[in-house]
Amino acid sequence: MEMPVKEWDSQFQMWYKIAARAERELPSNSIVATIEEQAKVWKDLVPACGDLKNENLLQRHWEKLEGLVGFKFERDPETWSQPFSLGAFMQKNITQFKDEIQHISTEGAAG
């Protein structure tokens, strides 16, 4: 599964810095709330994607994850109808399951 989590984390860090700076320098500007919301989305999304990238996840873990989120993860890039992307994960709102995803990923890492 190809997900450039480190690059995405760099993007999140940039959004977070922009949001913090905007809050300080533009407290009455309405765009601040939008920037803060985007920073929060990245903050929750990137770690969840990192958890899904865990190479130790077995079929049983994927079945738990798919049952949790309510859709099938297409892990073979040759058969993807929609590749893994931040946009796809945002659209499917996987951040609502970030804690459970992390737990299942930790199970996979433990064996």
N, C-alpha and C positions, 0 to 999 in steps of 0.2 A: 504494500500500500504506500503510495508516494504522497507524502505530506511534508512540506518543508517547515516543520514546526519551529525550528530556530529562526527562520526568516519571519514567520508569523509573530513570534515572540518579540522580535526587534520592532515590528510594526506596532504591536501592542504597547511597548515601552514608549515609542514615539507618540502615540495617541494619548497615553497617560500623561506624559510631560506637557503636551499641548493643552490638555484639559486642565491640569494644575495651573499652568501659566495663564490660561484664559480666565480661570476663576479669580486669580489674583489681579490681573490687569484689566479685565472687562466684566466686573461683577454685575453690571446691569444689562449686559448684552444678552439677548435671547439665544444666541448661538451657543453660549456656554453650556446650556443644558443638553443640547444635541451632541456636542463634543464629549461631554461627560458620559452620556448614554453609550456612545460608540466605544469609549474607553472601557466601560463596564462589560459590554458585549465581548470585546477582545479579551478582557481579563478572565472571563469565564470560559470562552470558547477555546482558546489556545491550549490550556492544560487538558481539556477534554479530548482535543485532537491528539495531543501527545499520549494520553492514556490509550486511545484507540490504535495508536501506532505500535503499541507493545508487541514485539515479535513473539512473546511467550504465550499469547492468547491462543487457546486451543478451541476446537469446534464447540465444546460445551460452553466456553466463555462467550463465543460469538452468539450462540443460541440464547444465552441469558441477556446479552446486550440487545439483540434483536427483539426479544420479548419485552424488554424494558422500554425501548424507544418506539416500538410499533412499526418498524420497517426493516427490510433486509439490507444488510451491508454487502454491497457487491465488491468483493475484495480482489477480483481478478480484472486488471485493467483491460484485458483483451475482450471482456464481455460486458463492460460497464454500459449501462444505459445512461447513467449520469455519474461522472467521475467524482471522487471525493474532493470537495473544495470547501473553503470557508462559507461561500455563498450557499452551497447545498446544506451544510450543517446549520447555518443560521436560519434558512428557510424551514428546516425541520425542527428547529428550536431544541437542539440537543442539550443546550446549556441547562435546561430545567432538570436534566438528569445527571449533571456533572458529578455530584457526590457518589451516586450509584455507579457511574461509569468508572470513576476512580477506584472504587471498592472492587469491582470486577477485574479491572486491570491489575490491581495489587494481587488478587487471587491468582491471576495468570503468572505474574512474576514469581510468586511463591511456589508455583508448580502444581 
